[in-house]
Amino acid sequence: MRTKVAIIGAGPAGLLLGRLLENAGIETVILERRSREYVLGRIRAGVLEQGTVELLDRAGIGEKMHAEGLVHDGVEFCFGGDRHRFNFRELIGRTVTVYGQTEVTRDLMQARDRSGLTTVYEAENVSLHDFDGTSPKVRYVKDGVEHELACDFIAGCDGYHGVSRASVPENSLRTFERVYPFGWLGILVDRPPVADELIYAHHERGFALCSMRSPTRSRYYVQVSSSDRVEEWSDQRFWDELRRRVDEEAADSLVTGPSIEKSVAPLRSFVAEPLRFGRLFLAGDAAHIVPPTGAKGLNLAASDVAVLAEALIEFYAEQSSAGIDGYSARVLSRIWKAERFSWWMTSILHTFPDTDSFGRRIQRAEFEYLKSSTAAARSLAENYTGLPI
């Protein structure tokens, strides 16, 4: 079998890249080691930057997002019970949209199905070959049968633990990482959200986030130790802790119920450099991880594949390698800015084990500065709604 671009990974990054290339008439095959049901069963974030919304519209899959997504003009920060709203629309004329990553993935899957394009799920023993030359290949096993896929390029969109980055020679790759000493315990509940927009709360007991997936489904998080396990947290313990960390109004308005999903997510920052190795490109979580505080994970993946699609389209349309030669530097510039913002959000909103009274005062001063400075609030709005791709 042969194709122009072999895409490893059928998450939103791989599927979006496939869709953008399809619209330009460039053939792709997507290989995914998990089942379709497993991919759709993953619970992930759902805050889309305005640029991501515009990109999904350009890809032709935005109709359901606009019908069901929740447009938010801002967010709220809460420090020790003092709650303040930052109005992005007033500050910079931009918004974000709450629409679950699972729904984005489903929309892209269905669009690919309608087009009759090839996606191989449960592809085992995937291995990448000869990407340092002009004739790369991908080998895999499906239903016990070995296959080889010849291609012009390989796009590694298979996540942090995928085969793509692991296939790069160790001496060709540099990585940067910070592991945080806490995680987020999150629950999903079929109850109306406590507020119309997200509430990010800092408390001496730890961070909390009040979020949502729809007008009737809410997503809540509390900061926990990295050693905590889901089994240690009953629903009642979670609700009690959440109430302690938010302001009085939110605590009184909170509508609780049985969780339909509960998990602990560790927090880390990670970047690999460079992101191009001959005819292999890394994108999405294969290239970088951000703590979820800044809502950048899916959005960074989308901007990666937007740049990669543009470069590949230029290559086939104009026989120019300028875009693919510049891919790594271009996306890394935006990645590091998003890493900085996510680190900053994490630093001011969480309680760190080694933070002393001086550090806590600095966190509070940062909040007060955001409240009192239009320039600071605009910087928050600009970064949260998304920097230019």
Secondary structure as UniProt FT lines:
FT   STRAND          5..8
FT   HELIX           12..23
FT   TURN            24..25
FT   STRAND          28..31
FT   HELIX           36..41
FT   STRAND          47..49
FT   HELIX           50..58
FT   TURN            59..60
FT   HELIX           63..68
FT   STRAND          70..72
FT   STRAND          74..79
FT   TURN            80..81
FT   STRAND          82..87
FT   HELIX           88..92
FT   STRAND          96..98
FT   HELIX           101..115
FT   STRAND          119..120
FT   STRAND          124..129
FT   TURN            131..132
FT   STRAND          137..142
FT   TURN            143..144
FT   STRAND          145..150
FT   STRAND          153..156
FT   TURN            160..161
FT   HELIX           163..166
FT   HELIX           170..172
FT   STRAND          174..189
FT   STRAND          199..202
FT   TURN            204..205
FT   STRAND          208..214
FT   TURN            215..216
FT   STRAND          217..225
FT   TURN            226..227
FT   HELIX           230..232
FT   HELIX           235..245
FT   HELIX           248..253
FT   STRAND          259..273
FT   STRAND          276..277
FT   TURN            278..279
FT   STRAND          280..282
FT   HELIX           284..286
FT   STRAND          288..289
FT   HELIX           292..294
FT   HELIX           297..318
FT   HELIX           322..349
FT   TURN            353..354
FT   HELIX           357..372
FT   HELIX           374..385
//
